[in-house]
Amino acid sequence: MVLELLWDEKDHLSARDIFERLNAKGRNIGHTSVYQNLEALQSAGVIECLDRANGRLYGYRSDPHSHLTCLDSGSIQDLDVELPEALLNQIEAQTGFRIESYTLSLSGRRH
């Protein structure tokens, strides 16, 4: 039920949001069950967990991807961004690391 909700909503939700939405749909599930399911799904690499200042948010994707956070509403949008090869080469030259994967965390406001 937890995974189905995350896939259906395609959003980043707190454990409390998940609990409330499931129960509003008539799915009787306790707080503990929600937390246990989220932990198991995250540990198995099926969902993502974002640590934010106001708590953890869970998302339906587990593949590497980036995020854009609205500074006004706090909503988070998933982004698939590919950095230019020249920029990755520049970062590798500056750091001495070979970049194998990356995610970006962007923040902004709608104009």
N, C-alpha and C positions, 0 to 999 in steps of 0.2 A: 504494500500500500504506500509506503514511504517513497520508494523508488518511482512508482507509477505517478504519484503526485508531482515529484520533481520533474519527471519527463513531461507531464501534461502542462505544468505551469511554465516551464522553461525560464525560471527566474532563480534568484539567489534568496533563499529563505532561512530564517532562524528556526531552531528546533521548536520554539513556541508557535511560530507561524504554521509550521507543518502540523503540529498537534491540533491547533485550532481549526485549520482548514479540513483536516481529516474528520474531526468530530462534527464539524458543520455539515459534512457530506453524509453523516450517519455512520461513519466508521468508528466504532468505539475502540479507541486505542489509548493507552495510558502514556504519561510523560516518559516513564522509564523505558517502555517499549520503543518509543520514538528515538530516544537517545541511544539505546542499544543498537537499533537498526542503522542509525546514522553512523555510529562508530564502526560497525561491521562493514557497511558499504564503503566507507572512506578507507578503511584498512585494506579492503580487497581492491582498491583502486577503481571502483565503479563510479564514485561521485567525487566532487572536489569540496574542500573546506577552506573558506577564507576567514582568517582571523582579522577582525575589525575592532576598533576601539570600543564599540558598543556590543561586542560579542561575536560569536561565530555565525557565518552564513554558509549554507550548503547549496551547491549547484549541481545540475544534472550532467555536466560534462566532466570527463576525466582526462581528456586529451590535452596536450599543451596548447594553451590559448591565452590571449591577453584580455584585459578588462579596462573598460572606460567607466569611471564613476562620476555621476552627476553631483556637483558640489551643492546644488540647491535641494534636490530631493533625496540624494543618497542612493538612488537606483544604480544598479550595476548592469552594464551591457557587455556581453561576450564579444570579442573581436578576434578575427583570424588575420594576423598581420605578419607579413614577411619583410624583414629588413633587407635592404640592398646588400649585395655581396661586398661591396666596397666598404660599407660601414662595419660589417662583421669583421672584415680583414683589419680595419683600423683598430677596432676594439681588441682583437687578438694581439696585434702588434704592441699596443699600449700596455696590455695586462700580462702577456706571456701565457695566456690560456687559449686553448682551442675550444671555441664555442660549439657545444653539441646540441643545446636546445636553449630556448629563452622564452620568457613571457614579459610583457610590458604591463605596467599599471599606470594608466593615464587618468587624469582628473580634469574636469572642465564644466562649462555651463553652456546651455543652448543659447544661440544668438537669434 
